[in-house]
Every structure is written in C-alpha cells, then in structure tokens.
Amino acid sequence: MEDLRQVKELLDEINSAISSYDPVLKERARDLLLERAFGRGGGMLRPRAAAPQGEAESQGEEPARRRPGRPKGSGLGVRRGPRAGMSMGALLEQWQPETMAERALLGAFALSRGKPDKTVTSQSINAELKRAGIPVPNITRAIESNLRGRPALMVQKKKMGTTRQARKQYAITPEGVAFVEGRTQAASAGGGEAED
C-alpha cells in the first residue's frame, strides 16, 4: 500500500505541475514526466483519470489516451481494428524517415489505414507528425513532393473551397503504400534503417 500511495503522490505532483500548460503540450509533458519517473518499461499504466472509459481496461491492455472533447478513436496508444499495429510510434520504431516528404508519406500511411475512404488532410498529417515528435516545417511542400514523384506516392482527391488556402484531401497511392511497407519491412528485417 505504501508504494501505491507514493505513486499517487507522484502523479498528483505531475498533474499539478502541468495544470496550466496548453492541452497539447500538457499531454507531451505528462508523457515525458511519467517516462522519467517510471521508465519506459516500468509496468506502470497511465492514470485511470486521464484514460477514457473502454474495454481496454477489462482486457488488461493499456487504455488509449484521448483529449477531452475529442471523438472516440482519436487518442494515441492502443489501437484496435484495421489500424491495429499501425500507430505512428510502431511505424517509427521500424523506420525513421530521412526526408520531409518521407515523413509526410509515413503520416498519411498511418492515418489512412483506419479510414474507409483512405483520405487525409495536410492538417491531420501535420498534427500526427507533431504528436510523434517529427514535425514537418512546410507540410504542403512535403506533400507536393509526393504528388510530383514518378510514380506518384500520393494523389489529391478533393479540394474544398475555391481559394489557394482551400482544404485539400489526399490519398496515398498503392505505390506509396508499397514504398512505406517496403521501408518498414526492410528496416525491421535488416535491424536498422533501409538503405537505397
């Protein structure tokens, strides 16, 4: 019981230290502090107060995080269904993209796996990359590199609006999927990063 009380005190201290942070920064800071306090493989689950209610707790898995006000399924962590094993963290463990275009392609690959229409926006790709800790300074330019490539690794599916700032929806092509899968498989088979 003493250990649980110490853990609770430490978690309360972490929560009070980051209470005034921006919501996005708060999640990242909490993760860093928890990792520092308990280590990566410390066997410590995220606090139940920060986790959404779900069946993950009953199955003994670590529950996925979700920011308040976000729809279910938008959290990071444990994935189920078609995106199982396709989280950005799992992909980054297999392959570290070297260029900004490769980062954008990896983000599109991770996001499109769980969507029936397979389309993603540059904003969602950029947000996913920022959460993973590999931001792209100019996401539009990185996506355009994938659009212009031969063969094209991504295609523009839809444009909503008439201005230059219109929201565009992109899809990853079969060649793009093959590129990412080839890099992740080569990297995991070779024990390191894939080489050209």
Buried (B, 14 or more C-beta within 10 A) or exposed (E): EEEEEEBEEBBEEBBEEBEEEEEEEBBBBBEEBBEEBBEEEEEBBBBEEBBBEBEBBEEEBEBBBBBEEEEEEEBBBBBBEEBEEBBBEEBBEBBBBEEBBBBBBBBBBBBBBBEEEBBBBBEBBBBBBBBBEBEBEEBEEBBBBBBEBEEBBBBBEEEEEEEEEEEBBBBBBEBBBEBBEEBBEBBEEEEEEBEE
